[in-house]
Amino acid sequence: MSYRYTVTARFTSPIVAEEWVEWLLDEHCEAVIRAGAIRAEIVAMDTPPLEFDVRYDFANREAFEDYERTYAATLRDEGLIQRFGASVEST
């Protein structure tokens, strides 16, 4: 059984949302896969404000926990703090 980790991101600016999706497609999702995920999926939600779910599948909970311990903080910092800062709200 696989383990799914979902991040929800909300934007007020369509321009920032588009840049964020491009960054996910060009860089971030692949980095998470290299760090242990099996696959990544970006889902645009049909709700205002602009909202996306990014779903990462891991082989099991242990693989996810290894990702969390080893890679997650660096990857989150790169995208959510350094690149997009207060322009994105994520949960």
Secondary structure, DSSP 8 states (H G I E B T S, - for coil): --EEEEEEEEES-HHHHHHHHHHIIIIIHHHHHHTTEEEEEEEE-SSSSEEEEEEEEESSHHHHHHHIIIIIHHHHIIIIIIISGGG-EE-
